[in-house]
């Protein structure tokens, strides 16, 4: 009842600005802004604040002082040592995510193996920890192939994907005898065959296909219309390749069992078609990744528009309702095993390529409030991290926490802007947080998926990356310096 009265009062207040006499020019200048202000006040008066995700979900603790810490380490102490902004890796969470994948893969009814998607968070120190937990390497470029070799991944623990593979990278992969080289499309197949013959090697290959569910465009060859089958026919007919695998990748974020079963069933139907039509018994079924982080979801255009225009809260996902690691792996293993049991045929070895679900919630970005700026519409908190480091915040939900002591501060609606000189550098147009002050530390959660590879040195050097474990912090990557930004330039003197 009371919220309805506030809504009506705010709406009347907004439209009352239009009641006095206007000239046409006055009307043109003022009416739009008055209506917007009135509607914004009305929407905010009516809206219920969205419930966020608790700090405990991410392994954070709230000290009696009100300060957030990670394994007893304060974020203020970390930025004093390593600077701000700062990426912080929760080593315990990272290893636990990896172990959950490997444990469930080992107990299923069919053989499942796990290869980490390097592109998701290509930090060598992070990848080295995942290798120690038994994960293999899924790479998409010559650099990533080189990095996997440098970090000690055995050839049989490497899968090479991607729509662009240089001749040099193909030679390296074939000579190294990696587990699986996935051909992305027919034109690439011709190059793989040529290089295999030049080297006198017969590499194990798969063909990437797109089924009813999954990325298309530059990725893979569509099953619909028979094109993917023809690529398999050419690969087998070449005589130069050991065609052992099928690669299909769903893309997006898998959040439900239905998402998984629909995709897997479509891939299995094509495996059956290849056996019936070509007599091809595949031994590797490469089903990609895409399992969502429980605490991240994509934002609709409508949500973003309402948030920007009216400051309307964006609802958090419910982690408990997301498909978890164990159920995801078990569901695939059970689905594949039961399919081949019905056919009385041995099941292929299943390869999974998780990225986001391994590293996303094991890393966060610390950013500091540099200043506050109010205009006629909103209060801006200007941060030292923006689209240069956290562009994903503009299209995904990422939980935010004030790490500083903020007891007693009433909540206030803030816009969060970064340091870059472009109006596009706004991470959030309206989020309710304890009233921010310059010097406060803000935590952007789930920074372990695509924050680092999509980051830029746009006017500012990129920050350090540290890991925290058992109350100790260690550097995984130092912060860039000004000199680093000029390291490849030839300066005329």
Long-range contacts (C-beta under 8 A, 24 or more apart in sequence): 3-45, 3-46, 4-46, 6-45, 6-46, 7-42, 7-45, 7-46, 9-45, 10-38, 10-41, 10-42, 10-44, 10-45, 11-38, 11-39, 11-41, 11-42, 13-38, 13-41, 14-38, 14-39, 14-40, 14-41, 14-42, 33-376, 36-309, 36-377, 37-376, 37-377, 39-309, 39-310, 40-309, 40-310, 40-311, 40-377, 43-306, 43-310, 43-311, 43-312, 44-310, 44-311, 44-312, 44-413, 47-312, 47-313, 48-313, 49-313, 49-411, 49-432, 50-313, 50-314, 50-315, 50-316, 50-432, 51-315, 51-316, 52-316, 52-399, 52-400, 53-295, 53-316, 53-317, 53-319, 53-399, 53-445, 55-401, 57-295, 57-319, 57-361, 58-90, 58-93, 58-295, 58-361, 58-364, 58-399, 58-445, 59-90, 59-92, 59-93, 60-401, 60-443, 65-405, 65-407, 66-405, 66-406, 66-407, 67-403, 67-404, 67-405, 68-401, 68-402, 68-403, 68-443, 70-468, 71-468, 71-469, 71-470, 71-471, 72-471, 73-468, 73-471, 73-472, 73-473, 74-403, 75-366, 75-403, 75-441, 75-443, 76-403, 76-404, 76-441, 78-366, 78-466, 78-468, 78-473, 79-366, 79-368, 79-441, 81-473, 82-463, 82-464, 82-466, 82-473, 82-475, 82-479, 83-463, 83-464, 83-479, 84-366, 84-367, 84-368, 84-384, 84-441, 84-463, 85-365, 85-366, 85-367, 85-368, 85-384, 85-385, 85-389, 85-463, 86-365, 86-366, 86-463, 86-464, 86-465, 86-466, 87-363, 87-364, 87-365, 87-366, 87-447, 87-451, 87-452, 87-463, 87-464, 87-465, 87-466, 88-363, 88-364, 88-365, 88-366, 88-465, 88-466, 88-467, 88-468, 89-123, 89-125, 89-126, 89-362, 89-363, 89-448, 89-465, 89-466, 89-467, 89-468, 89-476, 90-362, 90-363, 90-364, 90-467, 90-468, 91-129, 91-362, 91-467, 91-468, 91-469, 92-469, 93-361, 93-362, 94-126, 94-129, 94-130, 94-358, 94-359, 94-362, 94-363, 94-448, 95-129, 95-133, 97-325, 97-357, 97-358, 97-359, 97-361, 97-362, 98-129, 98-130, 98-133, 98-134, 98-135, 98-358, 99-133, 100-325, 100-326, 101-135, 101-325, 101-329, 101-352, 101-354, 101-357, 101-358, 102-133, 102-134, 102-135, 103-326, 104-325, 104-326, 104-329, 104-330, 104-333, 105-329, 105-333, 105-352, 108-329, 108-330, 108-333, 108-334, 108-337, 109-333, 109-334, 109-337, 109-338, 110-333, 110-336, 110-337, 110-340, 110-347, 110-349, 110-350, 111-347, 111-349, 111-350, 112-329, 112-332, 112-333, 112-349, 112-350, 112-351, 112-352, 113-349, 113-350, 113-351, 113-352, 114-351, 114-352, 114-353, 114-354, 115-157, 115-158, 115-159, 115-351, 115-352, 115-353, 116-353, 116-354, 116-355, 116-358, 117-289, 117-353, 117-354, 117-355, 118-144, 118-147, 118-148, 119-144, 119-355, 119-453, 120-355, 120-356, 120-358, 120-359, 120-360, 120-448, 120-449, 120-450, 120-453, 121-355, 121-359, 121-363, 121-448, 121-449, 121-450, 121-451, 121-452, 121-453, 122-147, 122-452, 122-453, 123-452, 123-465, 123-476, 123-477, 124-151, 124-476, 124-477, 125-465, 125-467, 125-476, 125-477, 126-359, 126-363, 126-448, 126-467, 126-476, 127-151, 130-358, 135-358, 136-179, 138-289, 138-353, 141-165, 141-169, 142-166, 142-168, 142-169, 142-172, 145-169, 145-172, 145-173, 145-178, 146-172, 149-176, 155-179, 159-286, 159-351, 159-353, 161-208, 161-247, 161-249, 161-353, 163-218, 163-219, 165-191, 167-191, 167-195, 170-195, 171-195, 171-199, 173-203, 174-199, 174-201, 174-203, 175-199, 175-201, 177-201, 177-203, 178-203, 178-204, 179-204, 179-284, 180-204, 180-205, 180-206, 180-244, 180-245, 180-247, 180-284, 180-286, 180-351, 181-205, 181-206, 182-206, 182-207, 182-208, 182-245, 182-247, 182-286, 183-207, 183-208, 183-231, 183-235, 184-208, 184-218, 184-219, 184-220, 184-221, 185-220, 185-221, 185-231, 186-221, 186-227, 186-230, 186-231, 186-234, 189-231, 189-234, 189-235, 189-238, 192-241, 193-235, 193-238, 193-240, 193-241, 196-240, 196-241, 197-240, 202-240, 202-241, 202-242, 203-241, 203-242, 204-242, 204-244, 204-245, 204-284, 205-235, 205-241, 205-242, 205-243, 205-244, 205-245, 206-243, 206-244, 206-245, 206-246, 206-247, 206-282, 206-284, 206-286, 207-231, 207-232, 207-235, 207-243, 207-245, 207-246, 207-247, 208-247, 208-248, 208-249, 209-246, 209-247, 209-248, 209-267, 209-270, 210-248, 211-248, 211-263, 211-266, 211-267, 211-269, 211-270, 212-262, 212-266, 213-250, 213-259, 213-262, 213-263, 213-266, 214-248, 214-249, 214-250, 214-251, 214-263, 214-288, 215-249, 215-250, 215-251, 215-252, 219-249, 219-251, 220-247, 220-248, 220-249, 223-266, 223-270, 228-270, 229-273, 229-274, 229-277, 229-278, 232-274, 232-278, 232-280, 233-278, 236-278, 236-280, 243-280, 243-282, 244-282, 244-283, 244-284, 245-282, 245-283, 245-284, 245-285, 245-286, 245-351, 246-270, 246-271, 246-274, 246-282, 246-284, 246-285, 246-286, 247-286, 247-288, 248-286, 248-287, 248-288, 249-287, 249-288, 249-289, 249-290, 249-353, 250-287, 250-288, 250-290, 251-288, 251-290, 252-290, 252-298, 253-290, 253-291, 253-292, 253-296, 253-297, 253-298, 253-356, 254-290, 254-291, 254-292, 254-323, 254-328, 255-292, 255-297, 255-322, 255-323, 256-323, 257-323, 257-327, 257-331, 259-323, 260-323, 260-328, 260-331, 260-332, 260-335, 261-331, 261-335, 263-287, 264-332, 264-335, 264-336, 265-335, 268-335, 268-336, 268-339, 271-348, 272-343, 281-345, 282-348, 283-348, 283-349, 284-348, 284-349, 284-351, 285-336, 285-348, 285-349, 285-350, 285-351, 286-350, 286-351, 286-353, 287-332, 287-350, 287-351, 287-352, 287-353, 288-352, 288-353, 289-352, 289-353, 289-354, 289-355, 289-356, 289-357, 290-356, 291-323, 291-325, 291-328, 291-354, 291-356, 291-357, 292-322, 292-323, 292-356, 292-357, 293-322, 293-356, 293-357, 293-360, 293-361, 293-446, 293-449, 294-319, 294-320, 294-322, 294-324, 294-361, 295-319, 295-360, 295-361, 295-397, 295-399, 295-445, 295-446, 296-356, 296-360, 296-361, 296-396, 296-397, 296-398, 296-446, 296-449, 297-396, 297-397, 298-395, 298-396, 298-397, 299-395, 299-396, 299-397, 304-394, 304-395, 304-429, 307-428, 307-429, 307-430, 308-429, 308-430, 310-430, 311-378, 311-413, 311-429, 311-430, 312-430, 313-430, 313-431, 313-432, 314-397, 314-431, 315-397, 316-397, 316-399, 317-397, 325-354, 325-357, 328-357, 355-449, 356-448, 356-449, 356-450, 359-448, 359-449, 360-446, 360-447, 360-448, 360-449, 361-445, 361-446, 361-448, 362-448, 363-446, 363-447, 363-448, 363-451, 364-443, 364-444, 364-445, 364-446, 364-447, 364-448, 365-389, 365-390, 365-443, 365-444, 365-447, 365-451, 366-403, 366-441, 366-442, 366-443, 366-444, 367-441, 367-442, 367-444, 368-439, 368-440, 368-441, 368-442, 369-436, 369-437, 369-438, 369-439, 369-440, 369-441, 369-442, 370-419, 370-438, 371-438, 372-436, 372-437, 372-438, 378-413, 378-414, 378-415, 378-429, 378-430, 379-412, 379-413, 379-414, 379-415, 380-414, 380-415, 380-416, 380-417, 381-414, 381-415, 381-416, 381-417, 381-433, 381-436, 381-442, 382-417, 382-418, 382-419, 383-416, 383-417, 383-418, 383-419, 383-427, 383-442, 384-418, 384-419, 384-460, 385-418, 385-419, 385-444, 385-463, 386-417, 386-418, 386-419, 386-420, 386-425, 386-426, 386-427, 387-418, 387-420, 387-422, 387-424, 387-425, 387-427, 387-458, 388-418, 388-419, 388-420, 388-425, 388-455, 388-456, 388-457, 388-458, 388-459, 388-460, 388-462, 389-418, 389-451, 389-455, 389-462, 389-463, 390-418, 390-427, 390-444, 390-447, 390-451, 391-454, 392-449, 392-450, 392-451, 392-454, 393-427, 393-428, 393-444, 394-426, 394-427, 398-444, 398-445, 398-446, 398-447, 399-445, 399-446, 400-428, 400-431, 400-433, 400-442, 400-443, 400-444, 400-445, 401-442, 401-443, 401-445, 402-433, 402-434, 402-436, 402-440, 402-441, 402-442, 402-443, 403-440, 403-441, 403-442, 403-443, 404-437, 404-439, 404-440, 404-441, 406-434, 406-435, 406-440, 409-434, 409-435, 410-434, 410-435, 411-435, 412-436, 416-442, 419-459, 419-460, 420-458, 420-459, 420-460, 421-459, 457-485, 461-485
